[in-house]
C-alpha cells in the first residue's frame, strides 16, 4: 500500500477527527479511503447514467416486460439449483 501525505487546515482536520470518532473508523486513513471509494462509485454511476441517456430509445416497459424478466430469473434460479 502506498502512502500519501496531505495537508489540511485545522478546521478540516478537526472535522475528519470528529468523523473518525463518531462513525467508528479506526483511523483518518480509513475515513478518507471510504470517501474516495464513494467518489469512485459516484463517478461510475454518473458515467452509466450518461451512457444510458445517450443511448437510443428502447421498447416500452410494461407488465409483459416485467413478466419476461421474472421468467428469466426463475429459469436462471432453476439452472443454478440443478448445478
C-alpha positions in Angstrom: 0.0 0.0 0.0 1.3 3.4 -0.9 1.5 6.4 1.5 0.2 9.9 0.7 0.6 12.8 3.0 -2.0 15.6 2.8 -2.1 19.0 4.5 -5.4 20.2 6.0 -6.4 23.4 7.6 -7.1 22.9 11.3 -10.9 23.1 10.8 -10.8 20.3 8.2 -8.5 18.2 10.4 -10.9 18.6 13.3 -13.8 17.6 11.1 -12.0 14.5 10.0 -11.1 13.6 13.6 -14.7 14.1 14.6 -16.0 11.8 11.8 -13.5 9.1 12.7 -14.6 9.2 16.3 -18.3 9.4 15.7 -18.6 7.0 12.8 -16.4 4.2 14.2 -13.5 4.5 11.8 -10.2 3.2 13.2 -8.1 5.9 11.6 -8.4 9.0 9.5 -6.9 7.0 6.6 -9.9 4.6 6.8 -12.3 7.5 6.7 -10.5 9.1 3.7 -10.4 5.8 1.8 -14.1 5.4 2.3 -14.7 8.9 0.9 -12.5 8.1 -2.1 -14.4 4.8 -2.8 -17.7 6.6 -2.6 -16.5 9.2 -5.1 -15.3 6.4 -7.4 -18.8 4.8 -7.1 -20.5 8.2 -7.8 -18.3 8.8 -10.9 -19.1 5.3 -12.2 -22.8 5.7 -11.7 -22.6 9.1 -13.4 -20.9 7.5 -16.4 -23.6 4.8 -16.6 -26.4 7.3 -16.3 -24.8 9.5 -19.1 -24.3 6.4 -21.3 -28.0 5.4 -20.7 -29.2 8.9 -21.5 -27.2 9.0 -24.7 -28.4 5.6 -25.9 -31.3 5.2 -28.2 -34.9 4.6 -27.1 -36.0 1.2 -26.0 -39.1 -0.8 -26.1 -41.9 0.3 -23.7 -41.6 -1.1 -20.2 -44.9 -2.6 -19.3 -46.3 -5.6 -17.5 -45.2 -8.1 -20.1 -41.6 -6.7 -19.9 -41.5 -7.3 -16.2 -43.1 -10.8 -16.5 -40.3 -11.6 -19.0 -37.7 -10.5 -16.5 -39.3 -12.6 -13.8 -39.4 -15.7 -16.1 -35.7 -15.2 -16.9 -34.9 -15.0 -13.2 -36.9 -18.2 -12.5 -35.1 -20.1 -15.3 -31.7 -18.9 -14.0 -32.6 -20.0 -10.5 -33.7 -23.4 -11.6 -30.5 -23.8 -13.7 -28.3 -22.9 -10.6 -30.3 -25.2 -8.4 -29.5 -28.1 -10.7 -25.8 -27.3 -10.8 
